[in-house]
Amino acid sequence: MARVQVKKLDERAILPSAGSRCAAGYDLYACMDDAVEVPAHATVKIGTGLSFALPDGTFGAVFARSGLAAKEGLRPANCVGVCDSDYRGEYIVALHNDSDAARIVQPGERIAQLVLLPYLPMEFEEVDALSETERGAGGFGSTGK
């Protein structure tokens, strides 16, 4: 199990929690003084009151909580947030309201989920040609519906 250092930037901050023993995502909670309205089709930044030191070779992926997205229409505005392992600032979730009605986010409410993922560093090499494949340059539905 990976050990992740977390620092509370606000005494009201809630440490991430897993919804079940095998949950891949850890819930992130809203840390604020009062309830915040997220107007229809608008985005509001909501802090968690936490900063993290993730292990080298990993990043924190911030995903929507399925219930919040399906029932309330609230999801991270960038769909998936990428938090690099060397970032030490507060984790802030830009919540977007896809619904036609304003939504209210309460202090301490679960607003997103954090998944720790490994990544492979890349080095780019410019070439004049790429190897051929059966698929080639076909995209956006070229292999089926």
N, C-alpha and C positions, 0 to 999 in steps of 0.2 A: 504494500500500500504506500502510495506517495505521501510524503509529509509536506504540507504547504503551510508556510508561515503567514499569518494574517495579523494585521494591526487594526485595532479599533480607532478610528479618527473621531468618533463621537460616542459618548457613553451609551447612547440609545441604540447603537448599531447592534444587529443580530448576526451572529456567526452563521455561515451557510449550513444548511441541513439537508439530509437526504430523506426523501419521502418513503423509501423502503430500503431493505438490506441490499438489494441489487441495483438500486438506482444509479444511473450513469451521471445524471445531473444533480447538482446541489443547489437548492433554492437560495436566491438572493432576495433580501428584504428591503423595502423602502425605509429610508432613514430621513425623517423630516419632522418639523414641528407640527404641522397641520395637514389635513387632507388636501390633495391637489386635484384640480379638475384638468382632465385631458379633453379638450374640445374635439368634436367630430372632425376627422380627417386632419388632425394636427398632431404635433410631436412635442412632448415635454420631457426635459431631462430630470431624472430622479436619482439622487445619490443613494448609495448603500451605506455610507459611513465607514467603509472598509478599504484597506489597501492590502496587497498580497505580494509575496516573494515566491514566485513559482519556480519549480526546478528548471535548470538549464535544459534546453532541448524540448521544452513544452510551451504551450500557450493556453490561455484560458479562453474558451469559446463561450460566448454569452448567447444563449438560445431563448426563444419564447417558451413560456410555460403553456402546455397544450390547453389546459382548462381556461386560462386567462385569455388566450388567443381565440379559442372556439366560442366561449360564452360571452366574453366582454369585447372582443375585437381589439385587444391590446397586445402588441408585439414590439420587440426591438425595432426601431426605425431602419437600422441597417441590416435587418433580418438576422445576421449572425455577427456579433461583435468579436473582434480579435484583440485580446489583451496579451501583449508580449511579456516574456518572463523578466525583462529588465525594466518594465514600467512599475513605478512605485506610488503613483497617484491614486486618488479615490476611484473606485469602480463606479461609474455612472451609467445608468441605463436610459437611453433615449427612447421612451415609450411612444409608439405611434398608435393612434386610435383609427382603425379602419372602419369603424361603424358610423352610422348616421346620427348618433346621439352622443352627447358628452358623457364621459365616464369619470368616476371618482376613484382615486387611489388613496388608501388610508395609510397612515404611519404604521410600519410593521407588517404591511401586506407583502406577500410574495410576488415579485414583479418579473423575475426571469430565472433562468437556471444556468449555472456555470459547469462546464465540462472541461476537464484537464485533458489535453490532447498532445501527443508528440508531433514533431514536424521534422522534415529533412531539409537541412540548409541546401541552397542551390547556388550554383555558379553558372552564369550564362555564357555560352560560346556561340558567336555568330558564325553561320555557315552559309554556303551558296545554295545548298540543296539538302533536303531531308530524305530519309529512307522512305521507300514506297511501302504502302500497306494496302490491304484489300479495300478498306473503307476510303482511303485517300482523304480528300478535303470535304467530304460530305458532312453536313451538320444539320442541326435543327430538324429532326425527323427523318433524316436520310436512311436510318436503319429500320424504320417501321413507322408506326403512327406518331 
